[in-house]
Amino acid sequence: MSGHVKEDYGIDAPTAVRSLMVIGLALLLAGTGARLALRHDAAEPSPLLLMFRSGLPAGIACVIGATWMLLSSKVLKHRVARALLDARQWHGNEQVLDVGCGRGLVAVLAAKRVADGHVTGIDLWQARDLSGNHPGAMRANAEAAGVAGRVTVDTGDARSLPYPDGSFDVVASMTAIHNIPGAAGRAAAIREAWRVTRPGGQILVFDIRHARKHAAQLRAAGAVDVRLHGPILLWGPIGWRFSATKPG
């Protein structure tokens, strides 16, 4: 199938994108119509027309926001994912875990770097976080990329990973941990990532809002060579990426 089916990594926060676009277009139409009506109406303008005209800047902002989110999902997040993985000097035989893998962008990119290794992706598959978020979509992308034989797909919670201590050389996560409700839940996910990382292994994370706290948590747990990069603007909120090494 490789070479015949194109990889598709979906649209992040699809409901937000759709809502912004619909509201933005509605405001643009109403605002443009009001401006035209006011131009041709010599009488005292009605408050309703003035209100519709005032919504034009908000409509433009909504459409720009939706367009930026689409661009982030379809182009920019691919660049950030590659930069995230470039933080490691790969040997080609690593065991890799992608936490909150979604449709498999990071997992597939990692699988291309580990010809003699293996990548496991795990997720709860919430469609509100990513369009078409389903194990089958990740398997289809791995197949399209020609790495299906090096990729395993699991279902599970980042706060309680179903793997023994020290199972992976690399634990990666991209734009997933912030979706976990509550600071305690996010801290639990970071502890689990640390637990399943082998001594000498690395944790690679890109996330929005809380990434610097995650890096600080790992540093407090004993991580070394913690490197933080950002700010990085994707979708809307500011994000950061970092790498951290578990001492050998």
C-alpha positions in Angstrom: 0.0 0.0 0.0 3.0 2.3 0.6 3.2 4.9 -2.2 -0.5 4.5 -3.1 -2.2 6.0 -0.1 -1.3 9.4 1.3 -0.7 9.8 5.0 -3.3 11.9 6.7 -2.7 13.2 10.2 -6.1 15.0 10.6 -7.1 18.4 12.0 -6.4 19.2 15.7 -9.3 20.6 17.7 -11.7 20.2 14.8 -14.8 21.5 16.6 -12.9 24.7 17.5 -11.7 25.1 13.9 -15.2 24.6 12.6 -16.8 27.0 15.0 -14.3 29.7 14.3 -14.8 29.4 10.6 -18.6 29.3 10.7 -18.8 32.3 13.1 -16.2 34.2 11.2 -17.9 33.7 7.8 -21.3 34.7 9.3 -19.9 37.9 10.8 -18.1 38.7 7.6 -21.3 38.3 5.6 -23.3 40.3 8.0 -20.7 43.0 8.3 -20.2 43.3 4.6 -24.0 43.5 4.0 -24.3 46.1 6.6 -21.5 48.2 5.1 -23.2 48.1 1.7 -26.6 49.0 3.2 -25.1 51.9 5.1 -23.4 53.3 1.9 -26.7 53.4 0.0 -28.9 54.5 2.9 -29.1 58.3 3.3 -31.4 58.1 6.3 -30.2 57.8 9.9 -28.5 54.3 10.2 -30.4 51.8 12.3 -28.6 50.4 15.4 -28.9 46.9 14.0 -26.9 47.8 10.9 -24.3 49.6 13.0 -24.0 46.5 15.2 -23.6 44.2 12.2 -21.0 46.5 10.7 -19.0 46.5 14.0 -18.8 42.7 13.8 -16.7 42.8 10.6 -13.3 42.9 12.4 -14.3 40.1 14.7 -15.3 38.0 11.6 -11.9 38.7 10.0 -10.2 37.6 13.3 -12.2 34.4 13.5 -11.4 33.4 9.9 -7.7 34.2 10.4 -7.7 32.1 13.6 -9.4 29.1 11.8 -7.0 29.4 8.9 -4.0 29.5 11.2 -5.2 26.4 13.1 -5.7 24.5 9.8 -2.2 25.6 8.7 -0.8 24.4 12.0 -2.4 21.0 11.7 -1.5 20.4 8.0 2.0 22.0 7.8 3.5 23.5 10.9 3.0 20.7 13.3 5.0 18.4 11.0 8.0 20.7 11.3 7.7 20.8 15.0 7.4 17.0 15.2 10.6 16.6 13.2 12.4 19.2 15.4 11.2 17.3 18.4 12.7 14.1 17.2 15.9 15.8 16.0 16.7 16.5 19.7 18.0 12.9 19.9 21.0 11.3 18.2 19.3 8.1 17.0 21.0 4.8 16.9 18.3 3.0 14.8 17.5 0.2 17.3 15.5 2.2 19.9 12.3 1.1 21.5 10.0 4.1 21.3 6.7 5.1 23.0 4.5 7.8 21.6 2.1 8.9 24.3 -1.2 10.4 23.0 -0.1 9.3 19.5 -3.3 10.3 17.7 -3.1 9.4 14.0 0.6 8.7 14.4 2.6 11.7 13.2 5.4 11.3 15.8 5.2 7.5 15.8 5.6 7.3 12.0 8.4 9.8 11.9 10.2 7.9 14.8 9.7 4.5 13.0 11.5 5.9 10.0 14.5 6.5 12.2 14.6 3.1 13.9 15.1 0.5 11.1 16.1 -2.1 13.8 13.8 -0.8 16.5 10.1 -0.5 17.3 7.6 2.2 18.0 4.5 1.8 20.2 1.7 4.4 20.1 -0.9 4.7 22.8 -4.0 6.9 23.0 -7.5 7.1 24.4 -8.7 8.1 20.9 -10.8 11.2 21.7 -12.2 12.6 18.5 -12.6 16.1 20.0 -8.8 16.4 20.2 -8.1 15.3 16.6 -10.4 14.6 13.6 -10.7 10.9 12.8 -8.7 9.9 15.9 -8.9 6.1 15.8 -6.4 3.2 16.0 -7.2 2.4 12.4 -6.1 5.8 11.2 -2.7 5.4 12.8 -2.3 1.9 11.3 -3.2 3.3 7.9 -0.6 6.1 8.1 2.1 3.6 9.2 1.1 1.4 6.3 1.2 4.3 3.9 4.6 5.4 5.2 6.0 1.8 4.8 6.7 1.4 8.5 3.8 -0.7 9.6 6.0 -3.6 10.6 7.8 -1.4 13.2 4.7 0.1 14.7 2.3 -1.2 17.4 -0.9 0.5 18.4 -2.3 0.3 22.0 -5.3 1.8 23.8 -4.5 3.2 27.3 -4.3 6.2 29.6 -1.1 8.3 29.9 -1.7 8.5 33.7 -1.4 4.7 34.0 0.7 3.3 31.2 0.4 -0.5 30.8 4.1 -1.1 30.5 6.8 -2.3 32.9 9.4 0.1 34.3 12.2 1.0 31.9 10.5 -0.4 28.8 11.6 2.3 26.3 14.7 4.1 25.1 12.6 7.1 24.0 9.2 8.3 25.3 7.7 11.1 23.1 4.5 13.1 23.3 3.3 15.9 21.1 0.3 18.2 22.0 -1.4 15.5 24.1 -0.7 16.0 27.8 -2.4 19.3 28.0 -5.7 17.5 27.2 -5.5 15.6 30.5 -7.8 17.4 33.0 -6.2 18.8 36.2 -2.7 19.5 37.2 -2.5 16.3 39.2 -3.5 14.2 36.1 -0.9 15.9 34.0 1.8 15.4 36.7 0.8 11.7 36.8 1.4 11.4 33.1 4.9 12.9 33.4 5.7 10.5 36.2 4.5 7.6 34.1 6.7 8.7 31.2 9.6 8.9 33.6 8.9 5.4 35.0 8.8 3.6 31.6 11.9 5.3 30.3 15.1 3.2 30.6 18.1 4.6 32.4 20.0 6.5 29.7 16.8 7.0 27.8 15.2 10.3 26.7 11.8 12.0 27.1 10.8 14.3 24.2 7.8 16.5 24.6 6.0 19.3 22.8 3.0 20.7 24.5 1.0 23.9 25.0 0.5 25.8 28.2 2.2 23.5 30.7 5.4 22.2 29.0 7.8 24.2 31.2 6.2 22.8 34.3 6.6 19.3 32.9 10.3 20.0 32.2 10.7 21.3 35.8 9.0 18.2 37.2 11.4 15.9 35.3 14.4 18.0 36.5 13.1 17.6 40.1 12.8 13.8 39.5 16.5 13.6 38.5 16.5 14.2 34.8 19.7 15.6 33.3 20.4 17.6 30.1 17.0 19.2 30.2 16.7 21.4 27.2 13.8 23.7 26.6 13.0 25.3 23.2 10.3 28.0 22.6 8.1 29.8 22.6 6.5 28.0 19.6 3.2 29.3 18.2 0.9 26.5 16.9 -2.9 26.6 16.7 -3.3 29.4 19.3 -1.7 28.9 22.7 2.0 29.2 23.1 3.9 25.9 23.1 7.4 24.7 24.1 9.3 21.6 23.3 11.9 20.0 25.6 14.2 16.9 25.9 15.2 15.3 29.1 17.5 12.4 29.8 17.2 9.8 32.5 20.6 9.1 34.1 22.1 5.7 33.2 
